[in-house]
Amino acid sequence: MQTQTIAVPGGSLQARSSGAPAAPAAVMVHSGIAHAQMWFPLMRALREEMFAVAYDCRCFGKSTTTLDGEFSDIDDLASVLDAYGLESAVLVGESRGARLVIDFALAHPRRVRGLFLLAPDISGFDTPVTDDERPLFDAIEAAEDSWSVEELIAHEVRLFVDGTGREPVPERAAVRTAVAEMSRLNYQQQRDTPDFVKPEPAATRLPEIGCPVRVLVGDADTVGFRAMAQAIESTCPQATLVTVPDAAHALTLEHPETVERELRKFLQDVPETRGTEE
């Protein structure tokens, strides 16, 4: 994989790429409990079939920001596409990353050939929380308020890696460790961060997304994320939903073989992944 640093107003984005530039293009946006490293095994597995780009969003991983004021995640994603000469691509996003690529698709529809969404978040969605989930969400909020980073990471790992309905079994130890390590790097720069520009909420605009959409969600993910996955399936004209058994929120890390298989099939369903900017 090759590393590139992309300059953006008031900061820089670190990106990695793999595969042949002439192959179908996919740009990958990480979840809020990870950074671009979460995609590296998938990129290696599909390097003969796609040109893949994964980058650290601003305030995550090894990207930097010196900006005093608002920044736009949507503009940053456009800068990544531009840096690699991509007029359009399939966008792959997990959780927070899915929210960003949905917002980007609504802002720049001609730059998006398809959306591959894992455990998707949706801006503006009224997310339900069950009584079983509430204590962990409250504990995460309290740890954020007191900035108790190790406590915050422990609660997030429990909720998003194991899920409230599953025990933290040894088989998921490597996933818990990977998420904790990525989160520590993220939190080193997240205590005092600039605000980001909030786009028009996507929750009421999902029917406007006309490109092919594939959604994956774990059957042990939170009720809220499962509700958002179902909302995309029911309202986006070309959306299909795959429910992954025995899976919580960190799909790419917990079930890489499923994500690899479904992404490969999705790329085959989207005949062209490059096009003309609007």
C-alpha positions as CSV (number, residue, x, y, z in Angstrom):
1,M,0.0,0.0,0.0
2,Q,1.1,3.5,-0.7
3,T,0.8,6.5,1.7
4,Q,-0.2,10.0,0.7
5,T,-0.7,13.1,2.7
6,I,-3.5,15.3,1.4
7,A,-3.5,19.0,2.3
8,V,-6.9,20.4,3.3
9,P,-7.7,23.9,4.7
10,G,-6.3,24.0,8.2
11,G,-5.0,20.5,8.3
12,S,-3.9,17.3,6.5
13,L,-5.4,13.9,5.8
14,Q,-3.3,10.7,5.7
15,A,-4.5,8.3,3.1
16,R,-3.4,4.8,1.9
17,S,-4.1,3.3,-1.5
18,S,-3.9,-0.2,-3.0
19,G,-4.6,-1.9,-6.3
20,A,-4.4,-0.8,-9.9
21,P,-5.6,2.8,-10.6
22,A,-7.5,1.5,-13.7
23,A,-9.6,-0.9,-11.6
24,P,-13.0,-0.1,-10.1
25,A,-12.5,2.6,-7.5
26,A,-13.7,2.5,-3.8
27,V,-13.0,5.1,-1.2
28,M,-13.4,3.9,2.4
29,V,-14.4,6.0,5.4
30,H,-13.8,4.5,8.9
31,S,-16.1,4.3,11.9
32,G,-15.9,6.6,15.0
33,I,-14.1,3.9,17.0
34,A,-11.4,3.3,14.5
35,H,-9.3,5.0,11.8
36,A,-8.2,3.9,8.3
37,Q,-6.3,0.9,9.6
38,M,-9.6,-0.9,10.0
39,W,-9.7,-1.3,6.2
40,F,-6.2,-2.6,5.5
41,P,-7.0,-6.3,5.6
42,L,-10.0,-5.8,3.2
43,M,-7.8,-3.7,0.9
44,R,-5.2,-6.4,0.7
45,A,-7.8,-9.1,0.1
46,L,-9.3,-7.2,-2.8
47,R,-6.2,-5.5,-4.2
48,E,-6.5,-7.5,-7.5
49,E,-10.1,-6.4,-8.0
50,M,-10.4,-2.7,-7.0
51,F,-8.4,0.5,-6.6
52,A,-9.0,1.3,-2.9
53,V,-8.4,4.4,-0.9
54,A,-8.7,4.7,2.9
55,Y,-8.0,7.8,4.8
56,D,-8.0,9.1,8.4
57,C,-10.7,11.7,8.8
58,R,-9.7,14.9,10.4
59,C,-9.1,14.5,14.2
60,F,-8.7,10.7,13.7
61,G,-5.6,8.5,13.3
62,K,-2.6,10.4,11.8
63,S,-4.6,13.2,10.1
64,T,-4.0,16.6,11.6
65,T,-5.9,19.9,12.1
66,T,-4.8,23.3,13.0
67,L,-8.0,25.0,12.1
68,D,-9.6,27.4,14.6
69,G,-13.2,27.2,13.5
70,E,-15.5,24.9,11.5
71,F,-14.4,22.4,8.9
72,S,-16.3,20.2,6.5
73,D,-16.0,16.4,6.4
74,I,-17.8,16.5,3.1
75,D,-15.2,18.9,1.6
76,D,-12.4,16.7,3.0
77,L,-13.9,13.6,1.3
78,A,-14.1,15.6,-2.0
79,S,-10.4,16.5,-1.5
80,V,-9.5,12.8,-1.2
81,L,-11.3,12.0,-4.4
82,D,-9.6,14.9,-6.2
83,A,-6.2,13.9,-4.8
84,Y,-6.5,10.5,-6.5
85,G,-8.0,11.9,-9.7
86,L,-11.3,10.2,-9.1
87,E,-14.3,11.9,-10.7
88,S,-16.5,9.2,-9.0
89,A,-16.2,6.1,-7.0
90,V,-18.1,3.6,-4.8
91,L,-18.1,4.9,-1.3
92,V,-17.6,2.5,1.6
93,G,-18.4,3.6,5.1
94,E,-18.9,2.0,8.5
95,S,-21.0,3.7,11.3
96,R,-19.8,7.4,11.4
97,G,-18.2,6.8,8.0
98,A,-21.5,5.6,6.6
99,R,-23.1,8.8,7.8
100,L,-20.5,10.8,6.0
101,V,-20.8,9.0,2.7
102,I,-24.6,9.3,2.8
103,D,-24.3,13.0,3.4
104,F,-21.7,13.2,0.6
105,A,-23.9,11.3,-1.8
106,L,-26.7,13.8,-1.2
107,A,-24.4,16.7,-1.7
108,H,-22.5,15.3,-4.8
109,P,-24.6,12.6,-6.3
110,R,-22.7,12.4,-9.6
111,R,-19.5,11.6,-7.7
112,V,-21.0,8.5,-6.1
113,R,-21.5,5.3,-8.1
114,G,-22.7,3.3,-5.2
115,L,-22.8,3.2,-1.4
116,F,-21.6,0.2,0.6
117,L,-22.7,0.8,4.2
118,L,-21.8,-1.1,7.3
119,A,-23.7,-0.6,10.6
120,P,-24.8,2.8,9.2
121,D,-25.5,6.0,11.1
122,I,-27.8,8.6,9.6
123,S,-27.6,12.3,10.3
124,G,-30.9,13.6,11.8
125,F,-32.3,10.1,12.6
126,D,-34.3,9.8,15.8
127,T,-32.4,6.8,17.2
128,P,-34.2,4.5,19.6
129,V,-32.4,3.1,22.7
130,T,-33.5,0.1,24.7
131,D,-33.5,-0.1,28.5
132,D,-30.8,-2.7,28.3
133,E,-28.6,-0.4,26.2
134,R,-29.2,2.8,28.2
135,P,-26.7,2.1,31.0
136,L,-23.8,1.8,28.6
137,F,-24.8,4.8,26.6
138,D,-25.0,6.8,29.8
139,A,-21.6,5.5,31.0
140,I,-20.1,6.5,27.6
141,E,-21.5,10.0,28.0
142,A,-20.3,10.3,31.6
143,A,-16.8,9.2,30.6
144,E,-16.7,11.7,27.7
145,D,-17.8,14.5,30.1
146,S,-15.0,13.7,32.6
147,W,-12.6,12.8,29.7
148,S,-11.7,9.4,31.4
149,V,-10.3,8.0,28.2
150,E,-9.6,4.4,29.3
151,E,-13.0,4.2,30.9
152,L,-14.6,5.6,27.7
153,I,-12.8,3.1,25.6
154,A,-13.8,0.2,27.8
155,H,-17.5,1.1,27.6
156,E,-17.4,1.7,23.8
157,V,-15.7,-1.7,23.3
158,R,-18.3,-3.4,25.4
159,L,-21.2,-1.8,23.5
160,F,-19.8,-1.8,20.0
161,V,-17.6,-4.9,19.8
162,D,-19.4,-7.3,22.1
163,G,-22.9,-5.8,22.1
164,T,-25.2,-5.7,25.1
165,G,-26.7,-9.1,24.3
166,R,-23.4,-11.1,24.1
167,E,-20.7,-11.9,26.5
168,P,-17.1,-10.7,25.8
169,V,-15.8,-14.1,24.8
170,P,-12.1,-14.8,24.1
171,E,-12.7,-15.2,20.4
172,R,-13.3,-11.5,20.1
173,A,-10.2,-10.5,22.1
174,A,-8.2,-9.4,19.0
175,V,-11.1,-7.2,17.9
176,R,-11.4,-5.6,21.3
177,T,-7.6,-4.9,21.4
178,A,-7.6,-3.4,17.8
179,V,-10.5,-1.1,18.6
180,A,-9.0,0.0,21.9
181,E,-5.6,0.8,20.2
182,M,-7.2,2.8,17.4
183,S,-9.4,4.7,19.8
184,R,-6.4,5.7,22.0
185,L,-4.7,7.2,19.0
186,N,-7.9,9.1,18.1
187,Y,-8.5,10.4,21.6
188,Q,-5.0,11.9,21.7
189,Q,-6.3,14.7,19.5
190,Q,-10.0,14.8,20.2
191,R,-10.4,16.5,23.5
192,D,-10.4,20.0,22.0
193,T,-11.3,19.8,18.4
194,P,-12.9,22.3,16.0
195,D,-16.5,22.0,15.1
196,F,-17.5,20.5,11.8
197,V,-20.1,21.8,9.4
198,K,-23.4,20.0,9.9
199,P,-25.1,19.3,6.6
200,E,-28.8,19.2,6.1
201,P,-30.0,16.0,7.9
202,A,-30.1,13.0,5.7
203,A,-32.9,11.2,7.6
204,T,-35.7,12.8,5.6
205,R,-33.8,12.8,2.3
206,L,-32.9,9.1,1.8
207,P,-35.4,8.7,-1.1
208,E,-33.1,11.1,-3.1
209,I,-30.3,8.6,-3.1
210,G,-30.6,7.0,-6.5
211,C,-27.4,5.0,-6.7
212,P,-27.2,1.3,-5.8
213,V,-26.9,0.8,-2.0
214,R,-25.9,-2.3,-0.1
215,V,-26.4,-2.2,3.7
216,L,-24.9,-4.7,6.2
217,V,-25.9,-4.7,9.9
218,G,-25.2,-7.2,12.7
219,D,-28.1,-8.9,14.4
220,A,-26.4,-8.1,17.8
221,D,-25.9,-4.4,17.0
222,T,-27.9,-1.8,18.9
223,V,-31.6,-1.3,18.2
224,G,-30.8,2.1,16.9
225,F,-28.3,1.0,14.2
226,R,-30.5,-1.8,13.1
227,A,-33.4,0.7,12.8
228,M,-31.2,2.9,10.6
229,A,-30.2,0.0,8.4
230,Q,-33.8,-0.9,7.9
231,A,-34.8,2.7,7.2
232,I,-32.2,2.9,4.4
233,E,-33.5,-0.4,2.9
234,S,-37.1,0.8,3.0
235,T,-36.6,4.3,1.6
236,C,-33.6,4.3,-0.8
237,P,-34.9,3.2,-4.2
238,Q,-32.0,0.8,-4.9
239,A,-31.1,-0.4,-1.4
240,T,-30.6,-4.0,-0.3
241,L,-30.1,-5.1,3.3
242,V,-27.9,-8.0,4.6
243,T,-28.3,-9.0,8.3
244,V,-25.1,-10.6,9.6
245,P,-25.6,-13.3,12.2
246,D,-23.7,-13.2,15.5
247,A,-22.3,-9.8,14.8
248,A,-22.4,-6.5,16.7
249,H,-21.2,-3.1,15.4
250,A,-17.6,-3.6,14.3
251,L,-18.5,-5.7,11.2
252,T,-15.3,-5.1,9.2
253,L,-13.1,-6.3,12.1
254,E,-15.4,-9.1,13.5
255,H,-16.6,-10.6,10.2
256,P,-14.0,-9.6,7.5
257,E,-14.9,-12.6,5.3
258,T,-18.5,-11.5,5.1
259,V,-17.6,-7.9,4.3
260,E,-15.1,-9.1,1.7
261,R,-17.7,-11.3,0.0
262,E,-20.5,-8.7,0.0
263,L,-18.2,-5.9,-1.2
264,R,-16.9,-8.1,-4.1
265,K,-20.5,-8.9,-5.1
266,F,-21.5,-5.2,-4.8
267,L,-18.6,-4.1,-7.0
268,Q,-19.8,-6.5,-9.7
269,D,-23.3,-5.1,-9.4
270,V,-22.1,-1.6,-10.1
271,P,-20.8,-1.8,-13.7
272,E,-18.8,1.5,-13.8
273,T,-17.2,3.1,-10.8
274,R,-15.8,6.2,-12.6
275,G,-17.7,9.0,-14.2
276,T,-18.0,12.7,-14.7
277,E,-18.2,15.3,-11.9
278,E,-21.4,17.3,-11.8
